[in-house]
Amino acid sequence: MPALVLVVVAVWEILATRAAATSVSDDADWARAATVVRAGYRPGDLIVFAPSWVDPVGRMHLGDLIPIDVAARMDAARFGRIWEVAIRGARSPDTAGLTPLAIHEVDGVEIRRYERVPVEVVADLRDRLSTATVAKGGRGPTLELAEVGFAPHRCIQVVPTPDIPMQITFPGVPLGTQLVGYVGIADVFTRRDNRAAAQLEVEIGGRVIARARAGVDDGWVRFAGTTTPGAADITIVARSAGANRLICFAVETRR
């Protein structure tokens, strides 16, 4: 009986492997799917791929429609139209909670188009870095195109002195009804060698309105807080117990 089970398992594995091989969309399939996207694409649209490991294939066919700033976006909330190019029924985190307005299937590649009202960005701290002041120890801040969680992100990078909070204040920032940001640890090699987490707090008027913790395996971590429309100083407090911890963050005020 054990021998028969092994034979059955071996046969199943062979058939499953052959089925998987024949179900993989090839370069010609992706080229035809890209033609569908290009026919309906409008400047300002966002194109995403799912699952994430097909991203290099998708960029090979549609990368000219994905500028660097779009590829390194903070998130997808400011995009009103999203094209999701996917295989095997996968979904991108950027389309979570959305219902596709149109779906096309091209030889195993599914193209889904979503439309929604984008958020209104009132201010982006990355655009206001030149006005920032720094208190206490550390290096930075600098504006970087960094790898965080194996994805590109345009972010503000700081390197706090271990166990000493680093304060970066942005004066007179226009506020909406919400502050949204992300934080993560840059550079896969330093994440491998230094396992210390990063911590970030956002203060307005001496009150913490949002905080987040990013571990080496957490990627790009979202945080948010409620704000009152007007203008106010925003202070970012970054800390880590590890030396040379590259902390990257991006923050927007929205309404």
MIBA-153562 format. One record per residue (C-alpha): residue number from 0; residue in one letter; z, y, x. Coordinates in Angstrom, 3 decimals. Layout:
(NUM; "A"; (Z; Y; X))
...
END
This chain:
(0; "M"; (0.000; 0.000; 0.000))
(1; "P"; (0.806; 2.585; 2.736))
(2; "A"; (-2.583; 1.892; 4.307))
(3; "L"; (-4.320; 2.459; 0.961))
(4; "V"; (-2.451; 5.744; 0.516))
(5; "L"; (-3.590; 6.893; 3.962))
(6; "V"; (-7.190; 6.023; 3.113))
(7; "V"; (-7.029; 7.920; -0.177))
(8; "V"; (-5.483; 10.954; 1.531))
(9; "A"; (-8.092; 10.873; 4.302))
(10; "V"; (-10.964; 10.677; 1.785))
(11; "W"; (-9.465; 13.544; -0.232))
(12; "E"; (-9.129; 15.696; 2.892))
(13; "I"; (-12.753; 15.061; 3.855))
(14; "L"; (-14.001; 15.970; 0.365))
(15; "A"; (-11.762; 19.040; 0.189))
(16; "T"; (-12.939; 20.252; 3.599))
(17; "R"; (-16.578; 19.860; 2.599))
(18; "A"; (-15.964; 21.662; -0.697))
(19; "A"; (-14.191; 24.526; 1.074))
(20; "A"; (-17.010; 24.851; 3.580))
(21; "T"; (-19.645; 25.057; 0.872))
(22; "S"; (-17.559; 27.566; -1.133))
(23; "V"; (-17.332; 30.106; 1.690))
(24; "S"; (-19.588; 33.099; 1.112))
(25; "D"; (-21.977; 33.622; 3.994))
(26; "D"; (-23.407; 36.768; 5.543))
(27; "A"; (-26.328; 36.900; 3.094))
(28; "D"; (-23.908; 36.702; 0.143))
(29; "W"; (-21.882; 39.595; 1.524))
(30; "A"; (-25.047; 41.613; 2.099))
(31; "R"; (-26.043; 41.174; -1.541))
(32; "A"; (-22.541; 42.127; -2.686))
(33; "A"; (-22.660; 45.246; -0.488))
(34; "T"; (-25.897; 46.260; -2.227))
(35; "V"; (-24.062; 46.236; -5.569))
(36; "V"; (-21.305; 48.458; -4.196))
(37; "R"; (-23.749; 50.890; -2.603))
(38; "A"; (-25.668; 51.250; -5.872))
(39; "G"; (-22.593; 52.590; -7.670))
(40; "Y"; (-20.622; 54.173; -4.831))
(41; "R"; (-19.765; 57.874; -5.029))
(42; "P"; (-18.418; 60.017; -2.180))
(43; "G"; (-14.631; 59.915; -2.327))
(44; "D"; (-14.451; 56.350; -3.648))
(45; "L"; (-12.142; 53.865; -1.937))
(46; "I"; (-13.417; 50.423; -0.907))
(47; "V"; (-10.886; 47.635; -0.282))
(48; "F"; (-11.233; 43.943; 0.521))
(49; "A"; (-9.223; 40.895; -0.503))
(50; "P"; (-7.703; 38.805; 0.873))
(51; "S"; (-6.809; 40.977; 3.856))
(52; "W"; (-8.248; 38.546; 6.404))
(53; "V"; (-11.804; 39.211; 5.143))
(54; "D"; (-11.440; 42.908; 5.983))
(55; "P"; (-13.517; 42.621; 9.217))
(56; "V"; (-16.356; 40.963; 7.281))
(57; "G"; (-16.255; 43.620; 4.581))
(58; "R"; (-16.259; 46.442; 7.113))
(59; "M"; (-19.253; 44.914; 8.857))
(60; "H"; (-21.254; 45.386; 5.653))
(61; "L"; (-19.672; 48.516; 4.156))
(62; "G"; (-17.828; 50.172; 7.039))
(63; "D"; (-20.097; 53.218; 7.039))
(64; "L"; (-18.645; 54.090; 3.613))
(65; "I"; (-15.058; 53.927; 4.894))
(66; "P"; (-14.237; 56.964; 7.088))
(67; "I"; (-11.386; 56.638; 9.565))
(68; "D"; (-9.054; 58.846; 7.518))
(69; "V"; (-9.681; 56.633; 4.475))
(70; "A"; (-9.138; 53.427; 6.460))
(71; "A"; (-5.901; 54.930; 7.853))
(72; "R"; (-4.728; 56.281; 4.472))
(73; "M"; (-1.069; 56.484; 3.517))
(74; "D"; (-1.797; 54.648; 0.269))
(75; "A"; (-4.435; 54.512; -2.468))
(76; "A"; (-2.758; 56.783; -5.027))
(77; "R"; (-5.015; 59.796; -4.400))
(78; "F"; (-8.198; 57.795; -5.127))
(79; "G"; (-9.563; 57.864; -8.663))
(80; "R"; (-12.245; 55.179; -8.150))
(81; "I"; (-11.644; 51.967; -6.221))
(82; "W"; (-14.102; 49.221; -5.353))
(83; "E"; (-12.439; 45.882; -4.667))
(84; "V"; (-14.633; 43.331; -2.909))
(85; "A"; (-12.942; 39.947; -2.978))
(86; "I"; (-13.338; 36.212; -2.610))
(87; "R"; (-11.404; 33.288; -4.086))
(88; "G"; (-9.855; 35.426; -6.826))
(89; "A"; (-7.765; 37.474; -4.378))
(90; "R"; (-6.426; 40.942; -5.213))
(91; "S"; (-5.682; 43.865; -2.921))
(92; "P"; (-2.232; 45.496; -3.081))
(93; "D"; (-4.133; 48.777; -3.606))
(94; "T"; (-5.239; 47.616; -7.080))
(95; "A"; (-1.894; 46.206; -8.230))
(96; "G"; (-1.322; 46.932; -11.914))
(97; "L"; (-4.894; 48.148; -12.500))
(98; "T"; (-7.470; 46.617; -14.840))
(99; "P"; (-11.080; 46.538; -13.624))
(100; "L"; (-13.571; 48.627; -15.570))
(101; "A"; (-16.485; 46.528; -14.322))
(102; "I"; (-16.822; 43.148; -12.597))
(103; "H"; (-19.849; 41.709; -10.782))
(104; "E"; (-20.033; 38.296; -9.142))
(105; "V"; (-22.501; 37.722; -6.337))
(106; "D"; (-22.581; 34.216; -4.842))
(107; "G"; (-18.816; 33.852; -4.601))
(108; "V"; (-18.103; 37.488; -3.799))
(109; "E"; (-16.552; 39.395; -6.703))
(110; "I"; (-16.909; 43.172; -6.982))
(111; "R"; (-14.430; 44.943; -9.234))
(112; "R"; (-14.487; 48.660; -9.984))
(113; "Y"; (-11.336; 50.468; -11.078))
(114; "E"; (-10.939; 53.994; -12.385))
(115; "R"; (-7.712; 55.905; -12.969))
(116; "V"; (-6.308; 59.415; -12.790))
(117; "P"; (-5.348; 60.011; -9.138))
(118; "V"; (-2.112; 61.670; -8.142))
(119; "E"; (-2.180; 65.345; -7.215))
(120; "V"; (-0.996; 65.888; -3.653))
(121; "V"; (0.904; 69.162; -3.313))
(122; "A"; (1.632; 68.924; 0.432))
(123; "D"; (1.160; 66.419; 3.232))
(124; "L"; (3.656; 66.598; 6.092))
(125; "R"; (1.011; 65.329; 8.499))
(126; "D"; (-0.887; 68.582; 7.903))
(127; "R"; (2.242; 70.653; 8.564))
(128; "L"; (3.352; 69.082; 11.839))
(129; "S"; (2.734; 72.280; 13.819))
(130; "T"; (5.488; 74.005; 11.812))
(131; "A"; (8.116; 71.317; 12.398))
(132; "T"; (11.259; 71.778; 14.497))
(133; "V"; (13.202; 68.973; 16.162))
(134; "A"; (16.961; 68.568; 16.637))
(135; "K"; (18.734; 65.998; 18.799))
(136; "G"; (17.266; 63.516; 21.215))
(137; "G"; (13.979; 61.670; 21.270))
(138; "R"; (10.260; 62.041; 21.928))
(139; "G"; (7.749; 63.521; 19.546))
(140; "P"; (6.781; 64.182; 16.888))
(141; "T"; (3.065; 63.570; 17.423))
(142; "L"; (0.255; 62.836; 15.015))
(143; "E"; (-1.182; 59.415; 15.793))
(144; "L"; (-3.697; 56.895; 14.574))
(145; "A"; (-1.432; 53.880; 14.944))
(146; "E"; (-1.373; 50.171; 14.215))
(147; "V"; (1.447; 49.400; 11.813))
(148; "G"; (1.669; 45.959; 10.242))
(149; "F"; (-1.764; 45.089; 11.717))
(150; "A"; (-3.411; 47.931; 9.774))
(151; "P"; (-4.445; 51.443; 10.845))
(152; "H"; (-2.357; 54.369; 9.644))
(153; "R"; (-2.564; 58.080; 10.358))
(154; "C"; (1.086; 58.943; 10.798))
(155; "I"; (3.686; 61.097; 12.502))
(156; "Q"; (5.242; 59.186; 15.392))
(157; "V"; (8.710; 59.727; 16.839))
(158; "V"; (10.728; 57.801; 19.429))
(159; "P"; (14.449; 58.454; 18.841))
(160; "T"; (17.053; 58.044; 21.546))
(161; "P"; (18.865; 54.760; 20.745))
(162; "D"; (21.632; 55.179; 18.143))
(163; "I"; (21.131; 58.965; 17.982))
(164; "P"; (19.573; 60.314; 14.753))
(165; "M"; (16.485; 62.417; 15.407))
(166; "Q"; (15.951; 65.256; 12.924))
(167; "I"; (12.506; 66.720; 12.203))
(168; "T"; (12.517; 69.672; 9.799))
(169; "F"; (9.447; 70.993; 7.981))
(170; "P"; (10.138; 74.489; 6.619))
(171; "G"; (9.032; 75.822; 3.241))
(172; "V"; (7.189; 72.745; 1.998))
(173; "P"; (5.698; 73.100; -1.514))
(174; "L"; (7.230; 70.493; -3.818))
(175; "G"; (6.014; 68.780; -6.944))
(176; "T"; (7.931; 66.317; -9.075))
(177; "Q"; (7.967; 63.469; -6.568))
(178; "L"; (8.108; 62.849; -2.831))
(179; "V"; (6.433; 59.649; -1.625))
(180; "G"; (6.310; 58.314; 1.898))
(181; "Y"; (5.918; 55.276; 4.104))
(182; "V"; (7.474; 54.215; 7.379))
(183; "G"; (6.769; 51.425; 9.836))
(184; "I"; (7.009; 50.371; 13.451))
(185; "A"; (3.885; 50.924; 15.533))
(186; "D"; (2.380; 48.697; 18.220))
(187; "V"; (2.397; 44.911; 17.901))
(188; "F"; (3.466; 44.481; 21.543))
(189; "T"; (6.601; 46.611; 21.251))
(190; "R"; (7.432; 44.842; 17.972))
(191; "R"; (7.244; 41.535; 19.823))
(192; "D"; (9.529; 42.650; 22.636))
(193; "N"; (11.899; 44.913; 20.712))
(194; "R"; (13.261; 43.566; 17.415))
(195; "A"; (15.342; 46.613; 16.425))
(196; "A"; (14.640; 48.000; 12.949))
(197; "A"; (13.721; 51.595; 12.135))
(198; "Q"; (15.631; 53.675; 9.606))
(199; "L"; (14.437; 56.847; 7.907))
(200; "E"; (16.081; 59.313; 5.548))
(201; "V"; (14.588; 62.314; 3.767))
(202; "E"; (16.848; 65.301; 3.131))
(203; "I"; (16.218; 68.340; 0.943))
(204; "G"; (18.919; 70.982; 0.667))
(205; "G"; (21.342; 68.816; 2.636))
(206; "R"; (20.982; 65.915; 0.177))
(207; "V"; (19.350; 62.578; 0.941))
(208; "I"; (16.680; 61.976; -1.711))
(209; "A"; (15.046; 58.885; -0.185))
(210; "R"; (15.685; 56.349; 2.542))
(211; "A"; (13.988; 53.271; 3.928))
(212; "R"; (14.459; 50.572; 6.524))
(213; "A"; (11.495; 48.990; 8.310))
(214; "G"; (11.933; 45.796; 10.279))
(215; "V"; (9.428; 44.493; 12.804))
(216; "D"; (7.857; 42.193; 10.192))
(217; "D"; (7.936; 44.587; 7.225))
(218; "G"; (4.726; 46.513; 7.840))
(219; "W"; (4.213; 49.814; 6.007))
(220; "V"; (7.325; 50.375; 3.849))
(221; "R"; (7.215; 52.695; 0.819))
(222; "F"; (9.982; 55.077; -0.260))
(223; "A"; (10.149; 57.765; -2.934))
(224; "G"; (12.414; 60.396; -4.430))
(225; "T"; (12.434; 62.887; -7.288))
(226; "T"; (11.957; 66.594; -6.493))
(227; "T"; (12.002; 69.893; -8.345))
(228; "P"; (8.833; 72.027; -8.143))
(229; "G"; (9.137; 74.977; -5.794))
(230; "A"; (9.439; 75.183; -2.027))
(231; "A"; (12.084; 73.794; 0.280))
(232; "D"; (12.767; 72.622; 3.827))
(233; "I"; (12.325; 68.869; 4.254))
(234; "T"; (14.249; 67.120; 7.019))
(235; "I"; (13.282; 63.651; 8.197))
(236; "V"; (16.074; 61.757; 9.975))
(237; "A"; (14.838; 58.836; 12.080))
(238; "R"; (17.010; 56.387; 13.979))
(239; "S"; (16.929; 53.019; 15.701))
(240; "A"; (19.222; 51.021; 17.941))
(241; "G"; (16.337; 49.965; 20.170))
(242; "A"; (14.910; 51.869; 23.114))
(243; "N"; (11.303; 53.087; 22.925))
(244; "R"; (11.105; 52.270; 19.201))
(245; "L"; (7.813; 53.778; 17.947))
(246; "I"; (8.594; 54.931; 14.414))
(247; "C"; (5.628; 56.141; 12.372))
(248; "F"; (5.874; 57.804; 8.984))
(249; "A"; (3.820; 59.753; 6.483))
(250; "V"; (5.146; 61.827; 3.580))
(251; "E"; (3.468; 63.608; 0.668))
(252; "T"; (4.849; 65.755; -2.132))
(253; "R"; (3.097; 65.064; -5.424))
(254; "R"; (2.957; 66.006; -9.034))
END
